[in-house]
């Protein structure tokens, strides 16, 4: 699915009613489900580039990790100054 509802809500381009009509949702609960994904995306965009890259690699490799085909080496993020974890 595309992130139209999340994007519209975060950018305040449309009202909740307009988003519901656009997505053909009858229940507010459906709209809230997509808003949560948008909130996560907003936080992800603020991550330091190295952390964001690590997260993207983990997402890409998750099927192989779960099948125990590959292991995970977690970088030492504690070496980064706190200000660099999230922009």
N, CA, C and O atoms as a GROMACS GRO file, in nm:
protein
  348
    1UNK      N    1   0.084  -0.119   0.000
    1UNK     CA    2   0.000   0.000   0.000
    1UNK      C    3   0.087   0.124   0.000
    1UNK      O    4   0.201   0.122   0.047
    2UNK      N    5   0.033   0.228  -0.052
    2UNK     CA    6   0.104   0.355  -0.054
    2UNK      C    7   0.079   0.429   0.076
    2UNK      O    8  -0.015   0.398   0.149
    3UNK      N    9   0.161   0.525   0.104
    3UNK     CA   10   0.152   0.597   0.231
    3UNK      C   11   0.075   0.727   0.218
    3UNK      O   12   0.103   0.822   0.292
    4UNK      N   13  -0.020   0.735   0.129
    4UNK     CA   14  -0.095   0.857   0.105
    4UNK      C   15  -0.165   0.909   0.228
    4UNK      O   16  -0.155   1.028   0.259
    5UNK      N   17  -0.236   0.823   0.299
    5UNK     CA   18  -0.309   0.867   0.418
    5UNK      C   19  -0.214   0.918   0.525
    5UNK      O   20  -0.238   1.022   0.585
    6UNK      N   21  -0.106   0.845   0.549
    6UNK     CA   22  -0.008   0.888   0.650
    6UNK      C   23   0.054   1.021   0.611
    6UNK      O   24   0.066   1.111   0.693
    7UNK      N   25   0.093   1.031   0.485
    7UNK     CA   26   0.155   1.152   0.437
    7UNK      C   27   0.060   1.271   0.447
    7UNK      O   28   0.099   1.379   0.492
    8UNK      N   29  -0.063   1.252   0.405
    8UNK     CA   30  -0.163   1.360   0.412
    8UNK      C   31  -0.186   1.404   0.555
    8UNK      O   32  -0.200   1.523   0.582
    9UNK      N   33  -0.191   1.308   0.647
    9UNK     CA   34  -0.218   1.341   0.786
    9UNK      C   35  -0.100   1.416   0.847
    9UNK      O   36  -0.118   1.516   0.917
   10UNK      N   37   0.022   1.366   0.822
   10UNK     CA   38   0.140   1.430   0.880
   10UNK      C   39   0.161   1.571   0.825
   10UNK      O   40   0.199   1.662   0.899
   11UNK      N   41   0.136   1.588   0.696
   11UNK     CA   42   0.156   1.719   0.633
   11UNK      C   43   0.034   1.810   0.651
   11UNK      O   44   0.037   1.928   0.614
   12UNK      N   45  -0.072   1.755   0.707
   12UNK     CA   46  -0.197   1.829   0.728
   12UNK      C   47  -0.252   1.884   0.597
   12UNK      O   48  -0.305   1.995   0.591
   13UNK      N   49  -0.237   1.804   0.490
   13UNK     CA   50  -0.290   1.843   0.359
   13UNK      C   51  -0.441   1.822   0.350
   13UNK      O   52  -0.509   1.892   0.276
   14UNK      N   53  -0.492   1.725   0.426
   14UNK     CA   54  -0.634   1.694   0.423
   14UNK      C   55  -0.685   1.675   0.565
   14UNK      O   56  -0.608   1.642   0.655
   15UNK      N   57  -0.813   1.696   0.584
   15UNK     CA   58  -0.876   1.669   0.713
   15UNK      C   59  -0.894   1.518   0.725
   15UNK      O   60  -0.883   1.445   0.626
   16UNK      N   61  -0.922   1.472   0.846
   16UNK     CA   62  -0.948   1.329   0.867
   16UNK      C   63  -1.067   1.285   0.781
   16UNK      O   64  -1.064   1.176   0.723
   17UNK      N   65  -1.169   1.368   0.774
   17UNK     CA   66  -1.286   1.335   0.691
   17UNK      C   67  -1.250   1.319   0.545
   17UNK      O   68  -1.299   1.228   0.478
   18UNK      N   69  -1.164   1.408   0.495
   18UNK     CA   70  -1.121   1.399   0.355
   18UNK      C   71  -1.036   1.274   0.332
   18UNK      O   72  -1.048   1.209   0.228
   19UNK      N   73  -0.953   1.243   0.429
   19UNK     CA   74  -0.870   1.121   0.417
   19UNK      C   75  -0.959   0.997   0.417
   19UNK      O   76  -0.937   0.904   0.339
   20UNK      N   77  -1.060   0.997   0.503
   20UNK     CA   78  -1.153   0.883   0.507
   20UNK      C   79  -1.225   0.867   0.374
   20UNK      O   80  -1.241   0.756   0.325
   21UNK      N   81  -1.270   0.978   0.317
   21UNK     CA   82  -1.340   0.972   0.188
   21UNK      C   83  -1.247   0.926   0.078
   21UNK      O   84  -1.284   0.843  -0.005
   22UNK      N   85  -1.126   0.978   0.077
   22UNK     CA   86  -1.029   0.941  -0.026
   22UNK      C   87  -0.994   0.793  -0.018
   22UNK      O   88  -0.981   0.726  -0.121
   23UNK      N   89  -0.978   0.742   0.105
   23UNK     CA   90  -0.944   0.601   0.123
   23UNK      C   91  -1.064   0.508   0.127
   23UNK      O   92  -1.049   0.386   0.140
   24UNK      N   93  -1.183   0.566   0.116
   24UNK     CA   94  -1.309   0.490   0.122
   24UNK      C   95  -1.321   0.411   0.252
   24UNK      O   96  -1.366   0.296   0.254
   25UNK      N   97  -1.279   0.476   0.362
   25UNK     CA   98  -1.288   0.413   0.493
   25UNK      C   99  -1.413   0.464   0.565
   25UNK      O  100  -1.440   0.584   0.567
   26UNK      N  101  -1.486   0.373   0.622
   26UNK     CA  102  -1.606   0.410   0.698
   26UNK      C  103  -1.573   0.430   0.846
   26UNK      O  104  -1.645   0.501   0.916
   27UNK      N  105  -1.466   0.368   0.891
   27UNK     CA  106  -1.432   0.372   1.034
   27UNK      C  107  -1.306   0.454   1.059
   27UNK      O  108  -1.207   0.443   0.986
   28UNK      N  109  -1.311   0.536   1.161
   28UNK     CA  110  -1.196   0.616   1.200
   28UNK      C  111  -1.078   0.526   1.241
   28UNK      O  112  -0.962   0.564   1.225
   29UNK      N  113  -1.110   0.408   1.292
   29UNK     CA  114  -1.007   0.313   1.334
   29UNK      C  115  -0.913   0.278   1.217
   29UNK      O  116  -0.792   0.262   1.236
   30UNK      N  117  -0.969   0.267   1.096
   30UNK     CA  118  -0.888   0.236   0.979
   30UNK      C  119  -0.789   0.348   0.949
   30UNK      O  120  -0.674   0.322   0.915
   31UNK      N  121  -0.832   0.472   0.963
   31UNK     CA  122  -0.745   0.586   0.938
   31UNK      C  123  -0.633   0.590   1.042
   31UNK      O  124  -0.518   0.617   1.008
   32UNK      N  125  -0.667   0.564   1.166
   32UNK     CA  126  -0.565   0.566   1.273
   32UNK      C  127  -0.456   0.463   1.250
   32UNK      O  128  -0.340   0.488   1.282
   33UNK      N  129  -0.492   0.348   1.194
   33UNK     CA  130  -0.393   0.244   1.166
   33UNK      C  131  -0.285   0.298   1.073
   33UNK      O  132  -0.167   0.271   1.092
   34UNK      N  133  -0.326   0.374   0.971
   34UNK     CA  134  -0.229   0.429   0.877
   34UNK      C  135  -0.153   0.546   0.936
   34UNK      O  136  -0.037   0.568   0.901
   35UNK      N  137  -0.214   0.621   1.025
   35UNK     CA  138  -0.146   0.734   1.088
   35UNK      C  139  -0.029   0.687   1.172
   35UNK      O  140   0.074   0.755   1.178
   36UNK      N  141  -0.042   0.571   1.236
   36UNK     CA  142   0.068   0.518   1.317
   36UNK      C  143   0.190   0.490   1.230
   36UNK      O  144   0.302   0.520   1.269
   37UNK      N  145   0.168   0.432   1.113
   37UNK     CA  146   0.279   0.407   1.020
   37UNK      C  147   0.348   0.535   0.980
   37UNK      O  148   0.470   0.539   0.965
   38UNK      N  149   0.270   0.640   0.963
   38UNK     CA  150   0.327   0.769   0.927
   38UNK      C  151   0.411   0.827   1.039
   38UNK      O  152   0.513   0.891   1.014
   39UNK      N  153   0.369   0.805   1.163
   39UNK     CA  154   0.445   0.853   1.277
   39UNK      C  155   0.580   0.783   1.285
   39UNK      O  156   0.682   0.846   1.314
   40UNK      N  157   0.581   0.656   1.259
   40UNK     CA  158   0.706   0.580   1.258
   40UNK      C  159   0.798   0.633   1.148
   40UNK      O  160   0.918   0.650   1.169
   41UNK      N  161   0.742   0.658   1.030
   41UNK     CA  162   0.820   0.710   0.919
   41UNK      C  163   0.882   0.846   0.954
   41UNK      O  164   0.996   0.874   0.919
   42UNK      N  165   0.806   0.929   1.023
   42UNK     CA  166   0.855   1.061   1.062
   42UNK      C  167   0.976   1.049   1.154
   42UNK      O  168   1.073   1.123   1.138
   43UNK      N  169   0.971   0.957   1.249
   43UNK     CA  170   1.084   0.935   1.340
   43UNK      C  171   1.203   0.878   1.263
   43UNK      O  172   1.317   0.918   1.285
   44UNK      N  173   1.177   0.784   1.173
   44UNK     CA  174   1.284   0.721   1.095
   44UNK      C  175   1.361   0.824   1.013
   44UNK      O  176   1.482   0.812   0.996
   45UNK      N  177   1.291   0.923   0.962
   45UNK     CA  178   1.357   1.026   0.882
   45UNK      C  179   1.453   1.111   0.965
   45UNK      O  180   1.544   1.173   0.910
   46UNK      N  181   1.433   1.113   1.097
   46UNK     CA  182   1.518   1.194   1.185
   46UNK      C  183   1.639   1.117   1.237
   46UNK      O  184   1.724   1.177   1.303
   47UNK      N  185   1.649   0.988   1.208
   47UNK     CA  186   1.762   0.910   1.257
   47UNK      C  187   1.892   0.952   1.190
   47UNK      O  188   1.892   0.997   1.075
   48UNK      N  189   2.000   0.938   1.261
   48UNK     CA  190   2.132   0.964   1.203
   48UNK      C  191   2.150   0.872   1.083
   48UNK      O  192   2.101   0.759   1.084
   49UNK      N  193   2.220   0.917   0.980
   49UNK     CA  194   2.235   0.838   0.857
   49UNK      C  195   2.287   0.696   0.879
   49UNK      O  196   2.239   0.602   0.815
   50UNK      N  197   2.384   0.678   0.968
   50UNK     CA  198   2.439   0.545   0.993
   50UNK      C  199   2.337   0.451   1.055
   50UNK      O  200   2.332   0.333   1.021
   51UNK      N  201   2.256   0.503   1.145
   51UNK     CA  202   2.152   0.422   1.209
   51UNK      C  203   2.043   0.389   1.108
   51UNK      O  204   1.993   0.276   1.104
   52UNK      N  205   2.006   0.488   1.026
   52UNK     CA  206   1.903   0.465   0.924
   52UNK      C  207   1.949   0.356   0.827
   52UNK      O  208   1.871   0.268   0.791
   53UNK      N  209   2.075   0.361   0.785
   53UNK     CA  210   2.129   0.260   0.694
   53UNK      C  211   2.125   0.122   0.758
   53UNK      O  212   2.088   0.024   0.693
   54UNK      N  213   2.165   0.114   0.886
   54UNK     CA  214   2.160  -0.014   0.957
   54UNK      C  215   2.018  -0.069   0.959
   54UNK      O  216   1.996  -0.188   0.934
   55UNK      N  217   1.921   0.016   0.990
   55UNK     CA  218   1.780  -0.027   0.995
   55UNK      C  219   1.732  -0.076   0.858
   55UNK      O  220   1.662  -0.177   0.849
   56UNK      N  221   1.771  -0.006   0.754
   56UNK     CA  222   1.732  -0.047   0.618
   56UNK      C  223   1.793  -0.182   0.582
   56UNK      O  224   1.729  -0.266   0.519
   57UNK      N  225   1.918  -0.203   0.623
   57UNK     CA  226   1.983  -0.332   0.596
   57UNK      C  227   1.914  -0.444   0.673
   57UNK      O  228   1.895  -0.554   0.620
   58UNK      N  229   1.876  -0.416   0.799
   58UNK     CA  230   1.807  -0.518   0.878
   58UNK      C  231   1.671  -0.552   0.816
   58UNK      O  232   1.632  -0.668   0.812
   59UNK      N  233   1.601  -0.450   0.769
   59UNK     CA  234   1.472  -0.474   0.704
   59UNK      C  235   1.492  -0.561   0.579
   59UNK      O  236   1.416  -0.656   0.556
   60UNK      N  237   1.592  -0.529   0.501
   60UNK     CA  238   1.621  -0.605   0.379
   60UNK      C  239   1.659  -0.751   0.411
   60UNK      O  240   1.617  -0.844   0.342
   61UNK      N  241   1.739  -0.769   0.517
   61UNK     CA  242   1.791  -0.901   0.549
   61UNK      C  243   1.702  -0.982   0.644
   61UNK      O  244   1.733  -1.098   0.672
   62UNK      N  245   1.593  -0.924   0.693
   62UNK     CA  246   1.510  -0.991   0.794
   62UNK      C  247   1.469  -1.134   0.756
   62UNK      O  248   1.480  -1.223   0.841
   63UNK      N  249   1.421  -1.159   0.634
   63UNK     CA  250   1.384  -1.298   0.602
   63UNK      C  251   1.501  -1.396   0.621
   63UNK      O  252   1.482  -1.506   0.673
   64UNK      N  253   1.621  -1.357   0.580
   64UNK     CA  254   1.737  -1.445   0.594
   64UNK      C  255   1.780  -1.458   0.741
   64UNK      O  256   1.828  -1.563   0.783
   65UNK      N  257   1.764  -1.351   0.817
   65UNK     CA  258   1.797  -1.355   0.960
   65UNK      C  259   1.703  -1.451   1.032
   65UNK      O  260   1.747  -1.533   1.112
   66UNK      N  261   1.573  -1.441   1.002
   66UNK     CA  262   1.475  -1.528   1.067
   66UNK      C  263   1.495  -1.675   1.030
   66UNK      O  264   1.465  -1.764   1.110
   67UNK      N  265   1.545  -1.700   0.910
   67UNK     CA  266   1.574  -1.838   0.867
   67UNK      C  267   1.710  -1.885   0.918
   67UNK      O  268   1.753  -1.997   0.891
   68UNK      N  269   1.777  -1.797   0.992
   68UNK     CA  270   1.910  -1.824   1.048
   68UNK      C  271   2.013  -1.854   0.940
   68UNK      O  272   2.107  -1.931   0.962
   69UNK      N  273   1.994  -1.792   0.823
   69UNK     CA  274   2.091  -1.805   0.714
   69UNK      C  275   2.209  -1.711   0.736
   69UNK      O  276   2.322  -1.739   0.695
   70UNK      N  277   2.181  -1.598   0.803
   70UNK     CA  278   2.287  -1.502   0.835
   70UNK      C  279   2.267  -1.453   0.977
   70UNK      O  280   2.157  -1.460   1.032
   71UNK      N  281   2.373  -1.404   1.036
   71UNK     CA  282   2.366  -1.348   1.170
   71UNK      C  283   2.358  -1.196   1.164
   71UNK      O  284   2.360  -1.137   1.056
   72UNK      N  285   2.348  -1.136   1.280
   72UNK     CA  286   2.339  -0.991   1.290
   72UNK      C  287   2.456  -0.940   1.371
   72UNK      O  288   2.483  -0.988   1.481
   73UNK      N  289   2.525  -0.841   1.316
   73UNK     CA  290   2.631  -0.773   1.388
   73UNK      C  291   2.581  -0.631   1.410
   73UNK      O  292   2.565  -0.554   1.316
   74UNK      N  293   2.558  -0.597   1.536
   74UNK     CA  294   2.506  -0.465   1.569
   74UNK      C  295   2.623  -0.371   1.596
   74UNK      O  296   2.705  -0.398   1.684
   75UNK      N  297   2.629  -0.261   1.520
   75UNK     CA  298   2.736  -0.164   1.545
   75UNK      C  299   2.725  -0.104   1.685
   75UNK      O  300   2.618  -0.106   1.746
   76UNK      N  301   2.835  -0.052   1.734
   76UNK     CA  302   2.837   0.013   1.865
   76UNK      C  303   2.788   0.157   1.851
   76UNK      O  304   2.868   0.249   1.834
   77UNK      N  305   2.657   0.174   1.860
   77UNK     CA  306   2.600   0.307   1.847
   77UNK      C  307   2.627   0.393   1.970
   77UNK      O  308   2.609   0.515   1.964
   78UNK      N  309   2.670   0.333   2.079
   78UNK     CA  310   2.699   0.411   2.200
   78UNK      C  311   2.818   0.505   2.179
   78UNK      O  312   2.836   0.601   2.254
   79UNK      N  313   2.898   0.476   2.078
   79UNK     CA  314   3.013   0.563   2.049
   79UNK      C  315   2.968   0.694   1.985
   79UNK      O  316   3.044   0.791   1.981
   80UNK      N  317   2.845   0.698   1.935
   80UNK     CA  318   2.795   0.822   1.875
   80UNK      C  319   2.749   0.918   1.984
   80UNK      O  320   2.689   0.875   2.083
   81UNK      N  321   2.776   1.045   1.968
   81UNK     CA  322   2.720   1.142   2.065
   81UNK      C  323   2.568   1.135   2.058
   81UNK      O  324   2.511   1.114   1.951
   82UNK      N  325   2.502   1.154   2.170
   82UNK     CA  326   2.355   1.145   2.178
   82UNK      C  327   2.288   1.231   2.070
   82UNK      O  328   2.186   1.191   2.014
   83UNK      N  329   2.343   1.347   2.042
   83UNK     CA  330   2.283   1.437   1.944
   83UNK      C  331   2.283   1.378   1.804
   83UNK      O  332   2.204   1.419   1.720
   84UNK      N  333   2.372   1.280   1.777
   84UNK     CA  334   2.380   1.222   1.644
   84UNK      C  335   2.285   1.104   1.624
   84UNK      O  336   2.269   1.058   1.512
   85UNK      N  337   2.222   1.055   1.731
   85UNK     CA  338   2.131   0.942   1.716
   85UNK      C  339   2.005   0.983   1.641
   85UNK      O  340   1.958   0.912   1.552
   86UNK      N  341   1.952   1.099   1.677
   86UNK     CA  342   1.833   1.152   1.610
   86UNK      C  343   1.859   1.297   1.579
   86UNK      O  344   1.903   1.374   1.664
   87UNK      N  345   1.831   1.335   1.453
   87UNK     CA  346   1.852   1.474   1.413
   87UNK      C  347   1.734   1.558   1.453
   87UNK      O  348   1.734   1.679   1.428
   0.00000   0.00000   0.00000
